[in-house]
Amino acid sequence: PPGAFLCVARGILYALDEDSGALLWAARVGPDVTDPPAVARVQLAGGLTDLAVVASNVGNAPALTGQVLRTGAMRWYQPLPAPAAGPPV
């Protein structure tokens, strides 16, 4: 399937379809997050899946999440003791 283009603007992460440019999903990441997430291909029960590794700091609750690239469905959530020092790698 076509991929997704990820971008961050004004504290919102947007996932856009690479072919049509249509919005696939959006998520609040916080105003201090400016870098787009990393993408990792992982083996899940349903097969290989592309996940966006998203750093966020919404309401002073820093975290990392793994979200399915095409749908935004959250696969995991990890709270952090402090905001991420840089973009996920």
N, CA, C and O atoms as CSV, one atom per row, in Angstrom:
chain,resi,resn,atom,element,x,y,z
A,1,PRO,N,N,0.829,-1.204,0.000
A,1,PRO,CA,C,0.000,0.000,0.000
A,1,PRO,C,C,0.862,1.252,0.000
A,1,PRO,O,O,2.028,1.203,0.392
A,2,PRO,N,N,0.304,2.364,-0.432
A,2,PRO,CA,C,1.079,3.597,-0.429
A,2,PRO,C,C,1.486,3.965,0.993
A,2,PRO,O,O,0.845,3.558,1.962
A,3,GLY,N,N,2.543,4.728,1.098
A,3,GLY,CA,C,3.043,5.145,2.395
A,3,GLY,C,C,2.364,6.404,2.878
A,3,GLY,O,O,1.373,6.866,2.310
A,4,ALA,N,N,2.924,6.947,3.944
A,4,ALA,CA,C,2.396,8.178,4.520
A,4,ALA,C,C,3.541,9.157,4.697
A,4,ALA,O,O,4.666,8.771,5.011
A,5,PHE,N,N,3.239,10.421,4.492
A,5,PHE,CA,C,4.185,11.503,4.727
A,5,PHE,C,C,3.821,12.119,6.064
A,5,PHE,O,O,2.665,12.480,6.286
A,6,LEU,N,N,4.804,12.245,6.968
A,6,LEU,CA,C,4.560,12.780,8.303
A,6,LEU,C,C,5.131,14.182,8.428
A,6,LEU,O,O,6.244,14.451,7.976
A,7,CYS,N,N,4.367,15.071,9.043
A,7,CYS,CA,C,4.851,16.427,9.287
A,7,CYS,C,C,4.244,16.937,10.595
A,7,CYS,O,O,3.174,16.500,11.022
A,8,VAL,N,N,4.964,17.877,11.217
A,8,VAL,CA,C,4.515,18.470,12.471
A,8,VAL,C,C,4.363,19.972,12.263
A,8,VAL,O,O,5.255,20.624,11.720
A,9,ALA,N,N,3.233,20.513,12.696
A,9,ALA,CA,C,2.996,21.951,12.632
A,9,ALA,C,C,2.146,22.364,13.830
A,9,ALA,O,O,1.088,21.788,14.086
A,10,ARG,N,N,2.628,23.372,14.558
A,10,ARG,CA,C,1.891,23.944,15.687
A,10,ARG,C,C,1.410,22.904,16.684
A,10,ARG,O,O,0.276,22.966,17.160
A,11,GLY,N,N,2.272,21.952,16.996
A,11,GLY,CA,C,1.952,20.962,18.016
A,11,GLY,C,C,1.070,19.818,17.579
A,11,GLY,O,O,0.607,19.039,18.413
A,12,ILE,N,N,0.826,19.698,16.274
A,12,ILE,CA,C,0.008,18.604,15.739
A,12,ILE,C,C,0.839,17.808,14.738
A,12,ILE,O,O,1.505,18.378,13.874
A,13,LEU,N,N,0.793,16.487,14.867
A,13,LEU,CA,C,1.424,15.587,13.896
A,13,LEU,C,C,0.366,15.203,12.870
A,13,LEU,O,O,-0.728,14.764,13.224
A,14,TYR,N,N,0.706,15.374,11.591
A,14,TYR,CA,C,-0.196,15.022,10.495
A,14,TYR,C,C,0.408,13.877,9.695
A,14,TYR,O,O,1.607,13.866,9.417
A,15,ALA,N,N,-0.433,12.914,9.329
A,15,ALA,CA,C,-0.036,11.830,8.422
A,15,ALA,C,C,-0.852,12.011,7.146
A,15,ALA,O,O,-2.082,11.970,7.170
A,16,LEU,N,N,-0.152,12.211,6.037
A,16,LEU,CA,C,-0.798,12.444,4.745
A,16,LEU,C,C,-0.480,11.295,3.803
A,16,LEU,O,O,0.637,10.777,3.802
A,17,ASP,N,N,-1.453,10.900,3.009
A,17,ASP,CA,C,-1.241,9.862,2.016
A,17,ASP,C,C,-0.215,10.339,0.996
A,17,ASP,O,O,-0.338,11.444,0.466
A,18,GLU,N,N,0.803,9.513,0.713
A,18,GLU,CA,C,1.861,9.922,-0.226
A,18,GLU,C,C,1.342,10.122,-1.640
A,18,GLU,O,O,1.868,10.959,-2.374
A,19,ASP,N,N,0.325,9.376,-2.036
A,19,ASP,CA,C,-0.179,9.477,-3.409
A,19,ASP,C,C,-1.146,10.644,-3.593
A,19,ASP,O,O,-0.982,11.447,-4.510
A,20,SER,N,N,-2.150,10.739,-2.728
A,20,SER,CA,C,-3.213,11.724,-2.923
A,20,SER,C,C,-3.038,12.999,-2.100
A,20,SER,O,O,-3.618,14.033,-2.430
A,21,GLY,N,N,-2.244,12.932,-1.033
A,21,GLY,CA,C,-2.102,14.076,-0.136
A,21,GLY,C,C,-3.234,14.192,0.864
A,21,GLY,O,O,-3.275,15.139,1.648
A,22,ALA,N,N,-4.165,13.227,0.846
A,22,ALA,CA,C,-5.300,13.251,1.771
A,22,ALA,C,C,-4.821,13.009,3.203
A,22,ALA,O,O,-3.872,12.261,3.436
A,23,LEU,N,N,-5.489,13.649,4.147
A,23,LEU,CA,C,-5.177,13.453,5.557
A,23,LEU,C,C,-5.599,12.049,5.985
A,23,LEU,O,O,-6.756,11.664,5.820
A,24,LEU,N,N,-4.655,11.292,6.535
A,24,LEU,CA,C,-4.946,9.955,7.048
A,24,LEU,C,C,-5.341,10.020,8.520
A,24,LEU,O,O,-6.314,9.394,8.942
A,25,TRP,N,N,-4.575,10.782,9.295
A,25,TRP,CA,C,-4.847,10.953,10.711
A,25,TRP,C,C,-4.009,12.108,11.242
A,25,TRP,O,O,-3.074,12.568,10.587
A,26,ALA,N,N,-4.356,12.565,12.428
A,26,ALA,CA,C,-3.611,13.638,13.082
A,26,ALA,C,C,-3.603,13.349,14.586
A,26,ALA,O,O,-4.518,12.714,15.110
A,27,ALA,N,N,-2.562,13.820,15.270
A,27,ALA,CA,C,-2.445,13.616,16.717
A,27,ALA,C,C,-1.744,14.807,17.343
A,27,ALA,O,O,-0.791,15.343,16.778
A,28,ARG,N,N,-2.208,15.213,18.490
A,28,ARG,CA,C,-1.570,16.303,19.235
A,28,ARG,C,C,-0.276,15.772,19.847
A,28,ARG,O,O,-0.279,14.733,20.507
A,29,VAL,N,N,0.838,16.493,19.625
A,29,VAL,CA,C,2.134,16.095,20.187
A,29,VAL,C,C,2.705,17.136,21.132
A,29,VAL,O,O,3.672,16.859,21.843
A,30,GLY,N,N,2.128,18.320,21.152
A,30,GLY,CA,C,2.593,19.383,22.038
A,30,GLY,C,C,3.367,20.444,21.289
A,30,GLY,O,O,4.000,20.150,20.275
A,31,PRO,N,N,3.326,21.682,21.778
A,31,PRO,CA,C,3.931,22.804,21.054
A,31,PRO,C,C,5.451,22.780,20.990
A,31,PRO,O,O,6.031,23.419,20.111
A,32,ASP,N,N,6.114,22.066,21.892
A,32,ASP,CA,C,7.572,22.042,21.872
A,32,ASP,C,C,8.134,20.927,20.991
A,32,ASP,O,O,9.353,20.821,20.855
A,33,VAL,N,N,7.286,20.094,20.392
A,33,VAL,CA,C,7.728,19.042,19.471
A,33,VAL,C,C,7.692,19.611,18.059
A,33,VAL,O,O,6.639,20.027,17.576
A,34,THR,N,N,8.849,19.628,17.400
A,34,THR,CA,C,8.930,20.206,16.052
A,34,THR,C,C,9.434,19.213,15.010
A,34,THR,O,O,9.286,19.446,13.810
A,35,ASP,N,N,10.025,18.114,15.455
A,35,ASP,CA,C,10.580,17.130,14.517
A,35,ASP,C,C,9.559,16.044,14.213
A,35,ASP,O,O,8.849,15.596,15.114
A,36,PRO,N,N,9.474,15.610,12.949
A,36,PRO,CA,C,8.576,14.490,12.630
A,36,PRO,C,C,9.113,13.205,13.248
A,36,PRO,O,O,10.307,13.099,13.531
A,37,PRO,N,N,8.239,12.235,13.456
A,37,PRO,CA,C,8.669,10.983,14.070
A,37,PRO,C,C,9.507,10.136,13.125
A,37,PRO,O,O,9.532,10.343,11.912
A,38,ALA,N,N,10.191,9.173,13.732
A,38,ALA,CA,C,10.904,8.153,12.957
A,38,ALA,C,C,9.885,7.093,12.540
A,38,ALA,O,O,8.829,6.963,13.158
A,39,VAL,N,N,10.203,6.347,11.501
A,39,VAL,CA,C,9.348,5.247,11.060
A,39,VAL,C,C,10.156,3.959,11.168
A,39,VAL,O,O,11.295,3.882,10.706
A,40,ALA,N,N,9.547,2.948,11.787
A,40,ALA,CA,C,10.201,1.649,11.956
A,40,ALA,C,C,9.287,0.562,11.413
A,40,ALA,O,O,8.082,0.578,11.663
A,41,ARG,N,N,9.848,-0.375,10.676
A,41,ARG,CA,C,9.085,-1.525,10.185
A,41,ARG,C,C,9.290,-2.660,11.185
A,41,ARG,O,O,10.417,-3.092,11.428
A,42,VAL,N,N,8.183,-3.138,11.762
A,42,VAL,CA,C,8.249,-4.161,12.799
A,42,VAL,C,C,7.341,-5.329,12.446
A,42,VAL,O,O,6.373,-5.182,11.700
A,43,GLN,N,N,7.669,-6.482,12.993
A,43,GLN,CA,C,6.859,-7.682,12.790
A,43,GLN,C,C,5.823,-7.750,13.908
A,43,GLN,O,O,6.172,-7.895,15.080
A,44,LEU,N,N,4.540,-7.645,13.536
A,44,LEU,CA,C,3.443,-7.806,14.482
A,44,LEU,C,C,2.686,-9.075,14.130
A,44,LEU,O,O,3.003,-9.733,13.139
A,45,ALA,N,N,1.696,-9.422,14.927
A,45,ALA,CA,C,0.930,-10.643,14.686
A,45,ALA,C,C,0.325,-10.662,13.281
A,45,ALA,O,O,0.207,-11.728,12.677
A,46,GLY,N,N,-0.055,-9.504,12.760
A,46,GLY,CA,C,-0.657,-9.419,11.432
A,46,GLY,C,C,0.343,-9.307,10.300
A,46,GLY,O,O,-0.060,-9.186,9.143
A,47,GLY,N,N,1.637,-9.345,10.594
A,47,GLY,CA,C,2.672,-9.228,9.571
A,47,GLY,C,C,3.511,-7.979,9.760
A,47,GLY,O,O,3.418,-7.312,10.790
A,48,LEU,N,N,4.335,-7.659,8.763
A,48,LEU,CA,C,5.177,-6.472,8.829
A,48,LEU,C,C,4.305,-5.217,8.825
A,48,LEU,O,O,3.379,-5.084,8.025
A,49,THR,N,N,4.625,-4.307,9.737
A,49,THR,CA,C,3.844,-3.084,9.904
A,49,THR,C,C,4.783,-1.908,10.083
A,49,THR,O,O,5.759,-2.000,10.826
A,50,ASP,N,N,4.496,-0.796,9.406
A,50,ASP,CA,C,5.259,0.433,9.600
A,50,ASP,C,C,4.655,1.200,10.763
A,50,ASP,O,O,3.458,1.490,10.764
A,51,LEU,N,N,5.484,1.535,11.767
A,51,LEU,CA,C,5.052,2.301,12.922
A,51,LEU,C,C,5.756,3.646,12.934
A,51,LEU,O,O,6.947,3.735,12.637
A,52,ALA,N,N,5.021,4.686,13.276
A,52,ALA,CA,C,5.608,5.991,13.550
A,52,ALA,C,C,5.991,5.991,15.030
A,52,ALA,O,O,5.153,5.721,15.890
A,53,VAL,N,N,7.260,6.295,15.325
A,53,VAL,CA,C,7.722,6.386,16.707
A,53,VAL,C,C,7.643,7.869,17.068
A,53,VAL,O,O,8.474,8.671,16.644
A,54,VAL,N,N,6.628,8.215,17.859
A,54,VAL,CA,C,6.226,9.602,18.078
A,54,VAL,C,C,6.616,10.065,19.479
A,54,VAL,O,O,6.218,9.456,20.472
A,55,ALA,N,N,7.393,11.141,19.556
A,55,ALA,CA,C,7.673,11.801,20.833
A,55,ALA,C,C,6.607,12.868,21.034
A,55,ALA,O,O,6.257,13.597,20.105
A,56,SER,N,N,6.095,12.951,22.259
A,56,SER,CA,C,5.074,13.969,22.542
A,56,SER,C,C,5.288,14.554,23.930
A,56,SER,O,O,5.977,13.976,24.771
A,57,ASN,N,N,4.688,15.700,24.144
A,57,ASN,CA,C,4.689,16.345,25.454
A,57,ASN,C,C,3.416,17.172,25.558
A,57,ASN,O,O,3.444,18.399,25.452
A,58,VAL,N,N,2.307,16.486,25.764
A,58,VAL,CA,C,1.000,17.123,25.847
A,58,VAL,C,C,0.624,17.234,27.314
A,58,VAL,O,O,0.589,16.230,28.025
A,59,GLY,N,N,0.345,18.446,27.769
A,59,GLY,CA,C,-0.038,18.654,29.160
A,59,GLY,C,C,1.060,18.289,30.141
A,59,GLY,O,O,0.778,17.784,31.228
A,60,ASN,N,N,2.318,18.541,29.769
A,60,ASN,CA,C,3.477,18.200,30.601
A,60,ASN,C,C,3.527,16.724,30.956
A,60,ASN,O,O,3.958,16.359,32.050
A,61,ALA,N,N,3.085,15.869,30.033
A,61,ALA,CA,C,3.150,14.418,30.183
A,61,ALA,C,C,3.960,13.855,29.017
A,61,ALA,O,O,3.384,13.333,28.063
A,62,PRO,N,N,5.315,13.958,29.083
A,62,PRO,CA,C,6.129,13.475,27.966
A,62,PRO,C,C,5.996,11.963,27.787
A,62,PRO,O,O,5.863,11.213,28.754
A,63,ALA,N,N,6.037,11.536,26.516
A,63,ALA,CA,C,5.869,10.115,26.218
A,63,ALA,C,C,6.409,9.797,24.832
A,63,ALA,O,O,6.652,10.684,24.015
A,64,LEU,N,N,6.586,8.506,24.594
A,64,LEU,CA,C,6.845,7.962,23.260
A,64,LEU,C,C,5.707,7.004,22.953
A,64,LEU,O,O,5.252,6.261,23.822
A,65,THR,N,N,5.249,7.030,21.699
A,65,THR,CA,C,4.228,6.082,21.282
A,65,THR,C,C,4.634,5.441,19.968
A,65,THR,O,O,5.416,6.005,19.202
A,66,GLY,N,N,4.105,4.280,19.721
A,66,GLY,CA,C,4.234,3.606,18.438
A,66,GLY,C,C,2.862,3.571,17.805
A,66,GLY,O,O,1.947,2.939,18.333
A,67,GLN,N,N,2.709,4.252,16.663
A,67,GLN,CA,C,1.413,4.342,16.006
A,67,GLN,C,C,1.507,3.808,14.587
A,67,GLN,O,O,2.454,4.113,13.862
A,68,VAL,N,N,0.527,3.014,14.195
A,68,VAL,CA,C,0.501,2.448,12.852
A,68,VAL,C,C,0.508,3.597,11.847
A,68,VAL,O,O,-0.317,4.506,11.925
A,69,LEU,N,N,1.434,3.546,10.918
A,69,LEU,CA,C,1.675,4.651,10.000
A,69,LEU,C,C,0.438,5.045,9.205
A,69,LEU,O,O,0.165,6.237,9.066
A,70,ARG,N,N,-0.311,4.096,8.686
A,70,ARG,CA,C,-1.449,4.412,7.809
A,70,ARG,C,C,-2.724,4.772,8.566
A,70,ARG,O,O,-3.579,5.470,8.022
A,71,THR,N,N,-2.873,4.306,9.822
A,71,THR,CA,C,-4.141,4.511,10.531
A,71,THR,C,C,-4.015,5.373,11.781
A,71,THR,O,O,-5.006,5.947,12.233
A,72,GLY,N,N,-2.816,5.475,12.346
A,72,GLY,CA,C,-2.633,6.203,13.592
A,72,GLY,C,C,-2.980,5.388,14.821
A,72,GLY,O,O,-2.871,5.890,15.940
A,73,ALA,N,N,-3.398,4.135,14.640
A,73,ALA,CA,C,-3.745,3.282,15.782
A,73,ALA,C,C,-2.526,3.107,16.682
A,73,ALA,O,O,-1.443,2.760,16.212
A,74,MET,N,N,-2.711,3.349,17.981
A,74,MET,CA,C,-1.599,3.245,18.923
A,74,MET,C,C,-1.333,1.774,19.256
A,74,MET,O,O,-2.237,1.045,19.665
A,75,ARG,N,N,-0.087,1.356,19.076
A,75,ARG,CA,C,0.314,-0.024,19.384
A,75,ARG,C,C,1.032,-0.113,20.723
A,75,ARG,O,O,0.988,-1.155,21.377
A,76,TRP,N,N,1.695,0.968,21.144
A,76,TRP,CA,C,2.317,0.997,22.469
A,76,TRP,C,C,2.494,2.432,22.929
A,76,TRP,O,O,2.498,3.368,22.130
A,77,TYR,N,N,2.642,2.583,24.258
A,77,TYR,CA,C,2.768,3.889,24.895
A,77,TYR,C,C,3.800,3.758,26.004
A,77,TYR,O,O,3.736,2.833,26.814
A,78,GLN,N,N,4.754,4.686,26.041
A,78,GLN,CA,C,5.784,4.679,27.080
A,78,GLN,C,C,5.917,6.082,27.659
A,78,GLN,O,O,6.421,6.979,26.984
A,79,PRO,N,N,5.464,6.293,28.926
A,79,PRO,CA,C,5.681,7.599,29.533
A,79,PRO,C,C,7.173,7.838,29.741
A,79,PRO,O,O,7.935,6.891,29.935
A,80,LEU,N,N,7.585,9.093,29.700
A,80,LEU,CA,C,8.987,9.468,29.905
A,80,LEU,C,C,9.092,10.356,31.144
A,80,LEU,O,O,8.140,11.065,31.470
A,81,PRO,N,N,10.233,10.330,31.844
A,81,PRO,CA,C,10.403,11.180,33.025
A,81,PRO,C,C,10.599,12.651,32.661
A,81,PRO,O,O,10.399,13.522,33.508
A,82,ALA,N,N,10.981,12.941,31.429
A,82,ALA,CA,C,11.220,14.303,30.973
A,82,ALA,C,C,10.991,14.334,29.461
A,82,ALA,O,O,11.014,13.288,28.813
A,83,PRO,N,N,10.771,15.523,28.893
A,83,PRO,CA,C,10.600,15.596,27.436
A,83,PRO,C,C,11.812,15.017,26.699
A,83,PRO,O,O,12.941,15.090,27.183
A,84,ALA,N,N,11.560,14.450,25.536
A,84,ALA,CA,C,12.640,13.898,24.716
A,84,ALA,C,C,13.647,14.997,24.370
A,84,ALA,O,O,13.262,16.129,24.077
A,85,ALA,N,N,14.926,14.658,24.406
A,85,ALA,CA,C,15.981,15.629,24.126
A,85,ALA,C,C,16.159,15.885,22.636
A,85,ALA,O,O,16.847,16.828,22.245
A,86,GLY,N,N,15.551,15.061,21.811
A,86,GLY,CA,C,15.656,15.213,20.367
A,86,GLY,C,C,14.627,14.324,19.702
A,86,GLY,O,O,13.793,13.727,20.382
A,87,PRO,N,N,14.674,14.227,18.384
A,87,PRO,CA,C,13.708,13.396,17.680
A,87,PRO,C,C,13.975,11.907,17.917
A,87,PRO,O,O,15.116,11.523,18.176
A,88,PRO,N,N,12.942,11.066,17.833
A,88,PRO,CA,C,13.156,9.612,17.933
A,88,PRO,C,C,14.080,9.162,16.795
A,88,PRO,O,O,14.016,9.683,15.681
A,89,VAL,N,N,14.909,8.221,17.090
A,89,VAL,CA,C,15.838,7.711,16.083
A,89,VAL,C,C,15.575,6.229,15.881
A,89,VAL,O,O,16.246,5.588,15.073
